[in-house]
Amino acid sequence: MAKSTTAKYLACHDFDSCNSCQEDRCYISQRYMEGSMWQAVIVDELVWVGGFSSRSDEIEGVLKTFGFRFPVGCQTKETGLFITQKENGIMGLGRHRSTVMAYMLSAGRVTQNLFTLCFAGDGGEVVFGGVDYGHHTSDVGYTPLLDDNSAFYPVHVKRLGVNGAPLDIDESTLNSGRGIIVDSGTTDTFFDAKGKRSFMKAFKEAAGREYSESRMELSEDELAALPVISVVLSGMSGNGSDDVQLDIPASKYLTPDNNGYYYGNFHFSERSGGGKMRQIVSAVVVPA
């Protein structure tokens, strides 16, 4: 706070998502299933999205043209992966009025309630207010969002496959319970536990070895020879003519450690139906 000339603390009555209040300052916090947590005090700050395009750019001009007031959580405590990983913060992109996207739209910095995420080995990219098709190497496929009132991004999965062969998992089972959401904040991909037996059987038949979430010892050639997992999402037409098929190689559904082992990121563990997809989606274009 002392290094900013534009930040100010938000009083508790100025922000509607406070978890607690101390000295009339708003605090928020979040815990995650893998054990990490963070706590932060809410600060109203003048921010912008992007970097400098040239050395001649001056901060005043950038803020005047692109800046907008935004409530930022300044972390006062963090545990777990927020300490050890390179990324030590989270920018929420849910369908909520407190997100960067919502504030940019309200401030007139973008004209469309739309953003694009691209996950890549070199860091990826996020575009606010539209789609930069110049960065795509193939046509973009679209799947509809199922619930306009949801704070998440629910989608419909029609089927799963291993090396092109459909798994014996009923479509209604895949999408049961809470349904399936695309979640950029979830490290792994999760589906209904009822599909595990079919997946494990198909994987072993295709790979000649068991799939493991805990540890797989693989050479580079063995990794490359493992089967492709496919996820088919409903297309916009609804008649199957434009369904979106995501083909995921083993290098994308297995994570290596420093000892030469790989860990499966594809889980059939949801007991109440539905699931979450993250690492299988290389690019996401969504209306916020």
N, C-alpha and C positions, 0 to 999 in steps of 0.2 A: 504493500500500500504506500509506503513512504517513497517509493521510486516512481509512482504514477502521479501525473498532474491532472488526470481526468477521472480517476476512480473515486467512488464514495460508497460507504456501507449502506446497505438497504435496511430500513427498519422492518420489523416483523409484519406490520400492517401493509407494507408495500409489495410483499411477495406472498403468493397464496400456497406455496408448497414447502413451507418451513417444517422441519422435523422438530426443531426446538428453538427457543429464544434465550439469549443471554445478553444482558445489558442492551436490550432492544436491537440486537443484531440477529439476523436470521441464519440458522445453521441447517444444512442438509447432510444426509449420509446415505450410503448404500452398501449392502453386503451381497456377496456373490457365493454361488454354490461351492466353488472350489476353495473358499476360505478367505479371499481377499476382501478388503473393505476400505472405504475412504470417508472422511468427514471434511466438510468445508463450510466456510462462512461466505454468505452471498454478498457480492460487491457489484454495484452498477458501474460498468466501464464502457468507454468508447472504443469499439473494436472494428476491424475490417477483416474480410476473408481474402487471402491471397498474399503475394509477396511484392517485391519491387521489380518493375520491368526494366529499370535502368538505374545507373548510379546517380543520375540527376534528379531522380524522384525525391521529393521532400515529404516528410511525414505529415506536415500540415495539409498539403494538397491531397494526399492519399485519404486522410481521414475526412476531409471536407467532401470529397467526391464519393468515397465508398464506405465511410464509417457509419455506424449506427450504435445506439445505446443498447447494451445487452447485459443481463444479470449473469455474472461469472461466479462459479464456486471456487474460491481460493482454498486449497486444501490445507487443513490444520493437522490432519492425521491420516496415515495410510498404512496398510499392512499387506502381506502376501506378495502377489505378483506385481503390484503397483510399485514395490520397492526394487525388485530384481529385474523387471523387464525394462526395455528402453522407453516404452510409452508409459507415462505415469499419470495420465488423465483420461477422461472420457468426454466426448462431445455427443450428446444425445440427438438422435435424428428421428425420434418417434413422431407420431401424428398428434402433436401437442402444441399448445400456444406458447410454451416456454422454450422452444427450440430456436436454434440459429436461423433455420429456414423460415419460421414464422415471423421472427423479428426483421429479417431482411426484406420479406414481402411487405410487412407493415410499413417499413421505412422507405419503400420504393426503390430499394437497391436491386431487386429483381422483379420481373413482371409475371412470371409463372410460378405456381406452387409446385415445383418439380425439382428433383435433384438426381444426380447420377453417381453411383459408387462403382469403382473398379478395384477389385482385389488383385494384387500382383506381387511377385517375388521381390520387386524393387520398391515396394511401398504403395503402388496404386495411385488412385486419383479420385477426387470428389469434385463434382461440378454442381453449382447451385443455380437454379433458375432456368435450366434447359438441358440439352444433350449435345455434347461435342462429338458428332459422328466422324469427324476426322481422325479420331483416335481408335476407331473400330476397324478390325481387320476382316469382319464378316457382317452379314446382316443382323440386325437386332430383332430378337424375338420378344413378344409381349405376352404376359399372363395377367388376367384381371385380378384385382384385389376383391376379396369376397365381402368385406364389411366396411362400409364407409364410416361407421361410428367407432370402429376399433382404434385404439391407440397404437396398435401393432400393424404388421403387414401380412394378413392372412392370405394364403394361396391354396389352390387345389392341386394335389398330386394325383395323377391318373394311374401311374404304375411305376414300379422299379424293375430294373433288369441287371443281369450280370452277363457280360460279353454278348449282349444282344438278346439273351433269353429272358422273357418276363418271369418275375418271381411269382410264386403262388400265394399272393397276398391280396385279399379282396380290397377293392378301391374304397369301399365304405370303412373298412378297418383302418386303412392308411390315414383317412381324414376324420376319424372319430374323435369323440371327446372335445377338447378345446380346439381341435384343428391344427393345421400346420402353418407356421409363420416363417418369413424370412427375417433373420435377426443377425445384423452385422456385429453385434456385441457378443455373440455366442461362438466360442472357439470351435466346437464340434457340431456334428449333425446328428439329430435324434429322430427316431421313428418309433411307432407303436411296438411294444414288446412282443405282441402276437406274431410279428413277422420275422422274428429272429431265427426260428428253426428253418424256414424256407431260405433265408439269406445264407445261413451257415452251410446248408446242404449245397446250394448252387455255387457258392464260392469254392468249396472244397472240390467239387466236380470240375470246375473250370481251372482252378489253380494247382490242384494236386496237393494241397496243403491246407491246414486249418487257418481261418482268419482269427486274429487275436487283437484284442484291445489293449492288452497288457505288454506283450513283447513279441516281436518277430525279428529273427536274425536273417538278414537278406543281403546278398551282393547287389551291385548295380544292375547286373543282367537279370537276376531273379526279380528285382523290383520292377524292371521294365516288362517282364513277362507276365506279371500278375494281371488278372482280368480288369476290364473297365466296368465301372458301376454307372448305370444310367438312371436318371430321374426324369420322368416325363410330366410336364406341367400343362394344364389346360390352356389352349390358345384363346384369343379374343373372340373368335367366331362361335365357339361352343360346339361345333360340329366335327372337331378332330382334324380339320384340314390344316390348321396352323398351330398345332400343339408344339410346345417347346421341349426339345430333348437335350438334357445336359449330360454329356459323357465325361465321366471323371476318371482319369488314370490313377494308378496306385500312388504316384508321387504327390497327388492332391488329397487322397484320403488316408495316407499314412504319414506320420510325423517322425523324423529321425531324432535320435539323441546323440550325445557325444561319444557313445561307446559302440556305435554301429548297429544299434537296434532300432526298430520302428514300432510305433504305437498306433493302433487303429483309431481314427476319428469318426468312424461311422458306427452309430450305436442303435440298437433296437432295445430300448430300455424304458420307454414311456409307459407307465402303468395305467394312466387314465386316458390313453388315446392321444392322437395328434403328434406334434413334434416341432423341432426347430431345424432350420437349414442355415448354414453359414458358409463353410469353406467350399461347398460345392458350387456356389453361385459366383462366377468370376466377374460378372457385371450386373448391376441392379439399376433399373430406371424406374423411379416411383414418384407418383404424385403425393406430396406430403399432406 
